[in-house]
Amino acid sequence: MSKKDKKKVEEPQLEDTATTTAEQEQKEEKTVEEQLQDQLAAEKDKFMRLFAEFENYKKRTNKERIELFKTASESVMLAMLPVLDDFERALMHIEEDKEAEELRKGVLLIYNKLLNTLEQKGLSKIEVNKGDVFNADDHEAVTQIPAPTEDLKGKIIDVVERGYKLGDKVIRFPKVVIGQA
């Protein structure tokens, strides 16, 4: 090959190398820019997820706090329920004794005052009557006895202990006697 041919061959190679290097630099610049944009997008996504998680945490803790305030007195209410039961039993026995009319009035007055105070704090009775249909989700069966009549089979014959709710939560299910079917 002559020197002219070598120069001709070398020149296009040099030009190709120069263009390739320029293109690579542009790609690197774009790559760095794209990398920064990708990092920015990833950080934005991470921030949004963290922010959403924090908002959910705040909502959950507020809900738990409200629920705690609603049922904070549950242990006190549970401790007071036997006292209410004792008052009801005392009133039933005092009503039989005609000589203790003044005693009955005093006990009734104290019972009503205690009941009203507990009701103001969110306690409510679960109404259960004789003859209601027994539901295992709402009642606690203490025992079964033979039904006195056909229409009382599978129904409540007697209420042994009243049930109570604190707000929407049942704190004691009513204890009942049901008729055998």
C-alpha positions, 0 to 999 in steps of 0.5 A: 500500500502506498502512503496515500492509501494508508492516510485515506484508510486512517483518516476515516477511522479517526473520524469514526473514532471521534464521532463515536467518542462524541456520541459516547460523551452525549450518552454519558451525559444523558445517562448521568442526567437520567440517573439523577432523574431516576434517583429523584423519582425513587426518592419522591416515591419513597417520600410519598410512601413514607408520608402515606404510612405516617398518615395511616399510623396517625389515623390508626392511633387516633382510632385506638385512642378513641376506642380506649376512651370509650371502653376505658371504664370497662373494668369498673363497669364489670366490677359494678355489675354484681352490685347491680345484680345484688340490688335487683335480688334485694328489691325482689325479696323486699317487695315480698315483705310488706313491713319493709316498705320504707326500706324498699323505697330507700334501696330502690332510690339507691339502685336507680341512682347507681343505674342512672350514673352507670347509664350516663357513662355508657352502660345499657341493659340488653333487653331479653324477655321470656319467650324470646327466641334463643340466639347463641350469638346474643345469649349464654345458655346456662341450662336447658329444661323441658319446655312447659308448653310446645310454643316455648321449645327452643325459646327463653324460659327464664333470665338468670342474669341480665346482660349489659353493653358498654357503648356498642360492645357487649361486656356481659351476655345475658344468661338464660334458661331455654326450653328443650326442643 
